[in-house]
Amino acid sequence: GQNIDQPTEMTATEGAIVQINCTYQTSGFNGLFWYQQHAGEAPTFLSYNVLDGLEEKGRFSSFLSRSKGYSYLLLKELQMKDSASYLCAAMDSNYQLIWGAGTKLIIKP
Amino acid sequence: TAGITQAPTSQILAAGRSMTLRCTQDMRHNAMYWYRQDLGLGLRLIHYSNTAGTTGKGEVPDGYSVSRANTDDFPLTLASAVPSQTSVYFCASSSGGDNNEQFFGPGTRLTVL
């Protein structure tokens, strides 16, 4: 079957760095997405990886290892506004997204 | 730019009643999707449409129907609502192709009593 695993909740300190891990099993693979979702709002796109390696975009970076079925989202210089849920989603062979349950990130001052 | 809109924002519905959730996008995207999001679960795909005139079933299609008469609109209908359909419903769209970034509407919070 198809499955996405990510931690349910993480806590970090303002100004620090946090890494949110995601492992996936899908029927075929056409890329890995990360979305941010603030409470009561819609998910918004953060990153897309299809090749192995690190993609950096400002304070956020995303890494992919296709051979390990593994990705992580790295958030640097954490700000209070980064408190949100982070959703990992893998695109399967039908170009449909399979979603993880999300990681709730709590930032403390 | 409006992007993707949904209506209503929230609704309380009696069990057994029917309801249509509306979704409209102005980005000329080919593909559109309906998801439900429940606490502790990931987004689950209900129905999708890869292009106007075509629809497909997702992971949890039972109790729901969709139509795609044109590019912009993708309504979701609950023919006879049940309490287990209480959820937050998100509509999304994408241009399709390899980088299938999906853009989400603001969501509809539905409570079935």
Chai-1 contact restraints between the chains, C-beta under 6 A:
chainA,res_idxA,chainB,res_idxB,connection_type,confidence,min_distance_angstrom,max_distance_angstrom,comment,restraint_id
A,A42,B,F104,contact,1.0,0.0,6.0,A-B,restraint_1
A,A42,B,P106,contact,1.0,0.0,6.0,A-B,restraint_2
A,A42,B,G107,contact,1.0,0.0,6.0,A-B,restraint_3
A,P43,B,F104,contact,1.0,0.0,6.0,A-B,restraint_4
A,F45,B,E101,contact,1.0,0.0,6.0,A-B,restraint_5
A,Y48,B,N99,contact,1.0,0.0,6.0,A-B,restraint_6
A,M91,B,N100,contact,1.0,0.0,6.0,A-B,restraint_7
A,Y95,B,N100,contact,1.0,0.0,6.0,A-B,restraint_8
A,W99,B,G42,contact,1.0,0.0,6.0,A-B,restraint_9
A,W99,B,L43,contact,1.0,0.0,6.0,A-B,restraint_10
A,G100,B,G42,contact,1.0,0.0,6.0,A-B,restraint_11
A,A101,B,L41,contact,1.0,0.0,6.0,A-B,restraint_12
A,A101,B,G42,contact,1.0,0.0,6.0,A-B,restraint_13
